[in-house]
Amino acid sequence: MARHSDTIAALATPAGAAALAVLRISGPDTRELAAAIAGSPPPPRIVQRTDYRDRSDIVIDDVLLTYFEGPRSYTGEDTLEISGHGNPFIVERMLADLFARGCRPAAPGEFTQRAFLNGRIDLGQAEAVMDLIHARSERALAEAHRQVRGSLGRRMSGLIEGLLSVLARIEAQIDFPEEDLPPADRDAMTQELGKLATETGRLSATRRYGDMLRHGIRTVIVGAPNVGKSSLLNRLVGQERALISAEPGTTRDCLRLIDTAGFSASPAPLESLGMAKTRDRLAEADLTLVVVDGSDPEAAISAEILSNLGADRSIIVFNKSDLSTFKPSCDGIPPKKTTVAVSALTGDGVDELTAAICSHADALQIETGSDTIAVNARHARALGEAGSGLKRAISMLEGTEPTELVANELRGTLLAFGEIVGKIDNERMLDHLFSSFCIGK
């Protein structure tokens, strides 16, 4: 188990030969190490050029040192960054020297973990650091920046404060019945909790958008056997650049193209298993491409596929436009559904399909404003628990349940909120309680 009183060191840039390499050190011995390496204590937040000298006073590299004095550092501790040449041999020698001087290798994510433990960032911000590193589109990058700057924490702070206000009043009625306190106003509390439940639901609903930002837009290709689904997939993969950056200066959210087993009218046992997987994929899809053999006059989209298509999340693709018998029929297709004719064999029509996919992908995005938040799966789970707890508490208040049971439900909701930002200060409820009701005056 990592000991957070240790001084840790690690390479902060990718391993391998490069122009530069940055080593990061954090912990109680950092200032002493910096002085030993440079010959004198470095001034905080001023880049200093010096020779890196090992314990034998041998110069390993010509480096730049930047010392950050805690708590005004990323981790909240004394921190040192060493920028040197990106020669793996040089990096290895400097790390070996740091370990010989008493540092230990940092565990994965330990610098950010220390920032969280030292109160520099909340848990949502810590998770956003990884989102920032792995962002693959402008929207994902913008959302990660917002969360690194604490947008989720601020939103959660409002929810927590609102919940604490209600909980403090209920706890006061339970713990201090002899005090001259205002009577419990169940209707007012119900309204306040209802607003919190609505906001909690709104936040939870952004999970789908968050998944699209972090993992790409799940685009499922479905259709009957032998209509050219796999051929279309291969053709679209070749169009990946157009899909990702169809407009100058725009980086679109990535697409995850998913091929599926064909829907057969009388499937064999193995085909039935594949079709079951296809149904699962359809249920999870952000966008669906329904491929139809446009050269077959008998071809039709199965009722099961049609019933699974979202109004604005599907495109009908008539394939095999290169054949002389190509004559697609729109019978049974819902009105206003986007249809595109293509040839997966020759590539004809694929540009039009690409444009349609980009248009639908843009329509899936919520407007990105300064208060937009896209939660991840962990946040959504905790918000779901909190939302259920709020609904149960509201139901109790609307009925005749004892306030002790309501309070217990709200405490569980508070813990669920706390899981998102990683902390709940129990004293905050007491502050609310005493400041609101002047108990013990």
N, C-alpha and C positions, 0 to 999 in steps of 0.2 A: 504494500500500500504506500502511495506517495506521502512523504512527510513534507508538509508545507512550510516548515521552518528551515528547510534546506535551501542552499543556494543552487540553482539549476542553470544548465547551459545547453544550448542546442543550435544547430544550423537552422536559420529562419528562411533561407532561400532554397530552391530545389537543388538536390544533389547532382553532381556532375560538373564537367568543365564549363566555365562561363566567364564573362568579363568580371563580375563581382560576386562575392559571397558575403552574407551578413550573418554573424553569430549573435545570439541574444543571451544575456545573463540576467538573472533576477534572484533576489534574496538578500539576507542580512549581510553577507560578506562581499557584496558587489563593489562597494566603494573601496574597500581594502584591496580587492583584486585589481580594480582599475588603476589604483595608485602603484601597485607592484608592476603592472604591465607597462605603464607609461612613465614611471619614475617619480610621479607626483600626483596628488589627488586632482582629478579633472574637474573643471568648473561645470556646474549643471547646465544642460541644454545648449552647450556650445560645442560645435564640432572641433575636435582636436586631432591634428595629424601627428603621428608618432610611429616609432618602430615597435612592433610587437616583440618583446623579449621574453624568452621562456625562463624557467627557473635557473638554467645554467648561464643566463645572460646572453644567449645566442639569439640573434635577430632572425625571426621566422618570416616576417612580412612587413611591408610599409602599409599602415592601416589608418583608418579614421575612427576615432572613438567618440561616441555620443553618450553622455551620462545623464540619466533622468533620476532625480532624487524623489524618493517616495514621500508622501502619497501621490504626488503629481506625476504619475507615470502610468503606463498601460496596465500594469499589474497591481499598482498601488504600493509596490515595494521599490527599493533602489534597483534600478535597471541599467544595464549597459549594452549598447549595440556596437559591434565591431565590424566595420566594413573593410574587407580586404580583397585580394585577387581571388578569382574563382577557380583556383587550381585545387582539385580534390586532395592532393598531397599536402598543400599548405593548410587547408581546412582541417584535415585529419590531425596534423601536428598541433594546431592551435587548440582543438578540442581535447586532445590528449593532455596538453599542458594544463588546461583549465580543470580537467578531472583530477590531475595530479595535485593541483592546488586546493582541492577540497570540494569542487562542484560535483554534482551528480548529473547524469543525463536526464533531461526533462522528459516526462511522460507525454504521450500524445495529447495535445490540447491543454497542457498544464499551465501555460502562460495565461490563456484565456480563463481557465478555471480559477487561477489565483485572482484575476481581475474580478471575477464574480464573487469569490469568497471575501475579498477585501472591499466589496461594495462599490467598485468602480463601474460595474455594469450589472444589469439584472439578467435573469436566465434567458429571456427572449432576445436580448442583445447578444448574448454569448452564442446562441444558435444562429443569429443573423450573420455573425462573422463567417461561419461556414457557408451560408448562402451567398455571401458576398464573394467568397473565393471561387465558388462553383457556378456563379451566374453565367448563363449562356445567351442572354438577350438583354436589350435595353430595359424592358419592363422588369425583368427579374433583378437586374442591377439596381434600378431605381427603388424597387421594393426593399431590397436588402439594405440599401443606404438608409431608407426611412426607419427600418427596424433597428439598425445599428445605432441610430440617433435616438432610439427610445420611444418610437411611436406606439408600439404595443404596450410598453410599460405605462405610458401616460394614459392610454385608454383603459388599461386594467386598474390603474390608480383611481380613476373616476368610478369604476364599478365597485371597487373595494370600499372606497369612502362612502358611497351610497348604501352599501350593505352594512357597513359598520354603524352607520347612523341608525338604521332600523334595529339592528341587533343590540346596540347599546340601550335603546329604550326598552326593549323586551327584557334584557338582562337586569335592568334597573327595577322593573316590576317584580322580577323573580327574587333578586337578592336583597332588595331594600323595600319591602312592602310597607314598613312603618314610616317611611319618609313621605313628605308632602310632595309627591310627584304627580304630574298630570296623568289622567287615566289613559290606558292603552287605547289608541284610536285605531281600531282594526281596519276600518275602511281606508284611512290615510296610508297605513302601512301596506295594505294590499295594493293600492295604486302605485306606491313607490317601488314595491317589489315587481309589479307588472312592468314598469318602465325598465327596470334592470333586466328582467327576463327577455324583453324585446331586444334590448341592446346586445345581450348575450347571444341570442339567436342570430342576430345580424352578423356578429363576429364569427360565429361558428360556420355560417353559410359561406364564408369566404374561403373555406378549406379547399373547395374544388378549384378555385382560381389559384390558390397557393400551390396546389399540386401541379397545375399547368405551368406555372412559373418555374417550379423547381425540377420537374421531371419531363416537361414537354406536353404538348397537346396529344392525347391518345386518339389516334385516327385509325379506326377499325375498318378493314376492307371485307365486305361480306357479299354473298351471292351464291347461286347454284354451282354445282361442280362444273368444271371445264368452261367457265365463261371468261377466263383469263385474269383471275385475281392475282396470282403470283406474277404473271407477266407485267401486269400494271404496277404492282409493287416494285419490281425491278426497274421499270421505266421511271417511276417517281423518285426512286433512290438516286437515279442519275440526274434528277432535277432538284436535288437537295439545295444547291446554292440559290436557285430561284425561289424556293419555298422559304428559305431563311432570310434572304435579303432581296425581296422582289422590288423594292423601291430604293433609289439612291439615298444613302444616309440612314437607312432604316434596318435595324436588326430585329427580325420578328421572333416570336417565341418558337422554340424548336418543336417539330412534329415527331411523334413516335408512331411510325407506320406499323400496323399489326395485321398480318394476314391471318385468315381463319379457314376452318374447314367448311366445305360447301354444304348448303342446305339441300338435302335430297328428300324427295317425296316418299321413298321407301328405303330408308337407310339400313345398311347391314349393322350388326352389333358394334363393330369398331367405328363405323361412321356415326353412330348414335352418340358415342363418347365424344367424338370430335365436335358434333353439333352442340352438345351440352357445354363444351368449353366456349364455343362461339357465342352461345346465349350469355355466358358470364362476361365475355368481352364486350358484347353489345350493351349490357347493363352498365359497364364502367366507361363506355366510350364518351369522349368529348365531341367527336365528329365521326360520322359514318359515311363511307363510300360504298354505295350499293351498286355492284357491277352486274350488268345485264347483257346477254348476248344479243346485240342489236341486229344480227344477221338471221336470227331464228324467229320467224313469225309467230311461233308457238310460245316463245319465251315470255315469262311473266314473273313478277316479284311475288314471293310467297306472302300469304297473309301474316305469317308469324314475323317476317322481317318488317313488313309495313307497320305492324302494331308496335314495334320497338323503336321506330324512328322518331326522334324529337323534331318538333316543328321547324326549328332553325338550326338543327345540328346534323343534317344529312344532305348528301348530293347523290343523285342518280347518274351513274356513268354507263352510257351505252357503248359497249366495246365492239371491236371488229368492224370499224367504219371503212376499212380498206377492202372489204369483200363486196362483190357486186350485189349480193342479196341483202345488203344492209338496209333495213327499213324499220327503225325502232318504233314501237307503239307505246303511247303514254296512257293506255287504258289502265285504270285502277290506280294510277299515280295521283296522290293528293295534289290539288291545285297549288300554285305558287312554289312548288318544289323545284329546286335547281336541277336542271338536267344538262349533261355535257356529252357530246359524241366524241369518242377517241378511238385510236388504233394503238393498242399496246405493242403491236408488232412493228409498226412504222414510226410511231411517235406523233402522228397527226392528232391534233386536238389536245395534246398534253399541256401545251402552254395555256389553253383556255381552262383546262381543269386546274392547273396550278393557280391561275388567277382566282378561280372560284373557291379553291381551298383557302387561299390567303384572305379572301373576303369573309368567308365564314369564320376563320380563325380570329380575325379582328373583331367580329361581332360577338365572339365568346368572351372577350375581355371586358372587365368592368372598367369604368373610367378611372384613371389614375389621378387622384388629387392628393393634396397634402395630408389628408386624414385617412387615406386608403390603407387598409391593413389586410394582408393575406396570411391567414394563420396556417400552421402546419398540422400534421396529423396528431401530434402530441397535444398541441393547444386545443384542437377540435375535440379531442376526447375529454379533456378537463372542462372545456366549456359546455360539452354535452352533459357532464355530471352536474355542473353548476346549474345549468338550465333546468334539469330535472328536479334538483333540490329546491330551486325557486318556485317551480310550479307546485310542488308538494306543500311548501310553506304557505303559498297563496291559498291553496285549497283548505289548509288547516285554519287559516285566519278567516276565511269565508264561512267556515263551519264553527264548531264549538270546541275545537281541540284546545287542551291546556297550552298556555304560553311556553311551558317548559319543552314541550314537543316541538313547537315552532322554533324555539331558540336552538334546539339540537339540530334541526334541519338546516338552519342558517349557518351554524358553525361548520357543518359539513360542506356547505356551499362556499364558505370562506376559505376552507382548506383547498377546495378545487381551484378557486381563483388563484390561491397562493402557489399552486403547482406551476402555473404559467410563468410567473415572474421569478419563482424560486424562493420567495420569502413572504412571510406575513409576520409583522411585529405584533405580538399579542398585547403589548402595552398600548397600542393605538386604540383598541376598543375601550380600555380603561380611561384613556384620555377623553374619548368621546363621551363616555358615561359620566365622568366627574365634571367635565366642562359644561355639559348640557344641563345637568340637573343639580349642580352645586351640592352634591351629597356630602354630609358631614360638616356643613357650615356651622 
